[in-house]
Amino acid sequence: MFFFARPGPWGVACLNSSTTSTSTLRTIASTPRIGFYTSPTLDCESSALGTIFMSTREPKSKSPRSRRNLTQAPRDGKPETILPPTPWATEQRATVYPLEYLVAHGITNITGESQCKRCDARHLMTYDLEAKFAELTAFIGARTHLMHDRAPDEWLNPVFPACPSCAQPNCMRPMIAAKKRDINWLFMLLGQTLGCCTLEQLKYFCKHTGNHRTGAKNRVLYFTYLGLCKQLLPSASSHVYPEPKSKSRQIFNPSDI
């Protein structure tokens, strides 16, 4: 002979079938109880446990979620445009002029300040715009099938030029502006040293250019590289690149160069 109390923490209750009438069991089974429901697959007359109550939650109504705009406007009090930090930067944050515009206006040498990690000497480094960009696009074209939306090790741990002062190789690290709006994005793109930026700085770029900015650093760094390539070659055809959760975006396709 078994006897169980009313529904407890496990949501199970049983009445002694020898002392409880069938009508009483049916009445208890049909009585609504907050937080419990009666299993429709069990019969009170044939079940040894009588009535079983199972705890459940009311299903939440799902409202359609609106997709967040990736490009965000500056916060209150900040102007929409900024003073261009370099001749190859536009008035928009984290944006550079297209390659065709720069060449047409005679801007073919991109300069930036670097500091030696060994002797702390500072030097102004210069990159040839067309030559370095051709080198970068060739690298992307050869490695794009291996990246899988992730920056390769060459971008995460870049190799720096040798120091002109102490001749130490792999020492001239680019100096990054304290203000994110003043970062020399094109200089670090051509030198493939964007990996020196912090995750916060990379997210700043993606925030103001409408690129994906969540995930690990290698993912955000990947979209930063391709976002800058797309700025330099806006006329290059783009393809729809699938992203997680059925989201898709248009990004730079290196095979179209």
C-alpha positions in Angstrom: 0.0 0.0 0.0 1.4 3.3 -1.1 0.5 6.8 -0.2 2.1 10.0 -1.5 1.3 13.6 -0.5 0.2 16.4 -2.9 2.6 17.6 -5.6 6.0 18.3 -4.1 9.2 19.6 -5.6 9.2 16.8 -8.2 5.7 17.5 -9.3 4.4 13.9 -8.5 1.4 13.0 -6.5 -0.2 9.6 -5.9 -3.3 8.7 -3.9 -3.9 5.2 -2.5 -6.2 3.5 -5.0 -7.7 1.2 -2.3 -9.1 4.1 -0.3 -9.8 6.7 -3.0 -12.7 6.3 -5.3 -12.4 6.6 -9.1 -14.5 9.7 -9.2 -12.2 11.4 -6.7 -9.2 10.6 -8.8 -10.9 11.9 -11.9 -11.8 15.1 -10.0 -8.3 15.6 -8.8 -6.9 14.9 -12.3 -9.1 17.5 -13.9 -8.5 20.2 -11.3 -6.2 22.9 -12.8 -3.2 23.6 -10.6 -0.8 26.5 -11.1 2.6 25.4 -12.4 1.5 21.8 -13.1 -0.3 20.0 -15.8 -1.8 16.5 -16.0 -0.2 14.1 -18.4 -2.8 13.1 -21.1 -1.1 9.8 -21.7 -1.7 8.4 -18.2 -5.0 6.9 -17.0 -5.8 7.5 -13.3 -7.7 4.2 -13.0 -4.9 2.0 -14.4 -1.8 3.9 -13.3 -0.2 2.7 -10.1 0.9 6.3 -9.3 -2.6 7.8 -9.9 -2.2 11.3 -11.1 1.1 12.7 -12.2 1.7 16.4 -12.3 4.7 17.9 -14.2 6.1 21.3 -13.7 6.2 23.4 -16.8 6.6 27.0 -18.0 4.3 29.0 -20.1 5.8 29.4 -23.5 7.0 33.0 -24.2 5.5 34.7 -27.2 8.1 35.3 -29.8 8.0 38.6 -31.4 9.9 39.3 -34.6 13.3 40.7 -34.0 14.4 43.6 -36.1 18.0 43.4 -37.4 20.4 45.8 -35.8 21.9 48.4 -38.1 25.6 47.6 -38.3 26.6 51.2 -39.1 26.1 53.4 -36.0 26.0 57.1 -35.9 28.3 58.9 -33.5 27.1 59.5 -30.0 25.3 62.6 -28.9 27.6 65.6 -29.0 30.0 64.2 -31.6 29.9 65.5 -35.2 29.0 63.3 -38.1 32.3 64.2 -39.8 35.9 64.6 -38.5 39.0 66.4 -39.6 40.8 63.9 -41.9 43.9 62.7 -40.0 45.8 62.0 -43.3 45.6 63.2 -46.9 44.3 59.7 -47.9 41.5 59.7 -45.3 38.1 61.1 -45.8 35.9 63.1 -43.4 34.1 59.9 -42.4 35.5 57.9 -39.6 37.7 54.9 -40.5 37.3 55.6 -44.2 40.0 56.1 -46.9 39.7 57.3 -50.5 39.5 54.8 -53.3 42.7 53.8 -55.1 41.7 55.5 -58.3 41.1 58.8 -56.5 44.4 58.6 -54.7 46.4 57.9 -57.9 44.6 60.6 -59.8 45.5 63.1 -57.2 49.2 62.1 -57.0 48.9 60.3 -53.6 51.0 57.3 -54.3 53.3 57.2 -51.3 51.7 56.4 -47.9 53.7 57.4 -44.9 53.4 56.6 -41.2 55.5 56.8 -38.1 57.0 53.6 -36.6 59.1 53.0 -33.5 61.9 50.4 -33.0 61.1 47.9 -30.3 64.8 47.6 -29.5 66.3 51.1 -29.5 63.1 53.1 -29.4 64.1 55.1 -32.4 61.3 56.7 -34.4 61.3 56.9 -38.2 58.8 57.9 -40.9 58.2 54.8 -43.0 56.9 55.1 -46.6 55.0 52.5 -48.7 54.4 52.6 -52.4 50.6 52.5 -52.7 50.1 50.5 -55.8 53.0 48.0 -55.2 52.1 47.2 -51.6 48.4 46.9 -52.4 49.1 44.5 -55.3 51.3 42.5 -52.9 48.4 42.4 -50.4 45.8 41.4 -52.9 48.0 38.6 -54.2 48.4 37.3 -50.7 44.6 37.3 -50.1 43.9 35.7 -53.4 46.4 32.8 -52.6 45.1 32.3 -49.0 41.4 33.2 -49.2 40.3 29.5 -49.4 42.1 28.8 -46.2 41.0 31.7 -44.1 37.4 30.7 -43.4 36.5 34.2 -42.0 39.6 34.2 -39.8 42.8 36.3 -40.2 45.9 34.1 -40.8 48.9 34.1 -38.5 50.7 36.5 -40.8 48.1 39.1 -39.9 47.9 38.3 -36.3 51.6 38.3 -35.8 53.0 40.6 -38.5 56.6 40.9 -39.5 57.9 44.5 -39.1 60.6 46.2 -41.2 64.2 46.4 -40.0 65.2 49.4 -37.9 67.3 52.0 -39.9 69.1 53.0 -36.7 70.2 49.7 -35.2 69.6 47.4 -38.2 67.7 45.0 -36.0 65.2 43.0 -38.2 61.5 42.8 -37.4 61.6 45.8 -35.1 59.8 48.8 -36.6 56.4 48.6 -35.1 53.8 51.2 -36.3 52.8 53.8 -33.8 49.0 53.9 -33.4 47.2 57.1 -32.5 45.7 57.4 -29.1 42.4 58.6 -30.6 40.8 55.9 -32.7 39.5 58.5 -35.2 43.2 59.4 -36.0 44.5 55.9 -36.7 46.4 55.6 -40.0 44.4 52.6 -41.3 45.8 52.7 -44.9 49.4 52.7 -43.7 48.9 49.6 -41.5 46.9 47.9 -44.3 49.7 48.2 -46.8 52.3 47.1 -44.2 49.9 44.3 -43.2 50.4 45.3 -39.5 46.7 45.8 -38.6 47.2 43.0 -36.1 49.0 45.5 -33.9 45.6 47.2 -33.2 43.6 46.1 -30.1 40.3 44.4 -30.5 38.6 47.6 -29.4 40.3 49.6 -32.1 39.3 46.9 -34.7 35.7 47.0 -33.5 35.7 50.8 -33.9 36.6 50.4 -37.6 34.0 47.8 -38.2 31.4 49.8 -36.3 31.8 52.9 -38.5 32.1 50.9 -41.8 29.2 48.5 -41.4 31.3 45.4 -41.0 30.9 42.4 -38.7 32.4 43.3 -35.3 31.6 40.4 -33.0 33.8 37.4 -32.2 37.5 36.8 -31.6 40.2 39.1 -32.7 41.1 37.0 -35.7 37.6 37.3 -37.0 37.3 41.1 -36.5 40.8 41.5 -38.0 39.7 39.6 -41.1 36.8 41.9 -41.7 39.0 44.9 -41.1 41.4 43.9 -43.9 38.7 43.1 -46.4 36.7 46.2 -45.4 39.7 48.4 -46.2 40.3 46.6 -49.5 36.7 47.2 -50.5 37.2 50.9 -49.7 40.2 51.0 -52.1 38.4 49.1 -54.8 34.7 50.0 -54.5 34.1 49.2 -58.1 35.3 45.6 -57.8 32.5 43.1 -58.0 31.4 41.6 -54.7 29.8 38.3 -53.8 27.3 37.4 -51.1 29.3 35.8 -48.3 27.3 33.5 -46.0 27.6 34.2 -42.3 26.4 32.3 -39.3 22.6 32.2 -38.6 21.7 32.8 -42.3 23.1 36.3 -42.3 24.8 37.4 -45.5 26.9 40.4 -46.4 28.7 41.8 -49.4 32.4 41.9 -49.0 35.6 42.3 -51.1 36.3 39.5 -53.5 40.1 39.3 -54.2 39.6 37.1 -57.2 38.0 40.0 -59.0 41.1 42.0 -59.2 
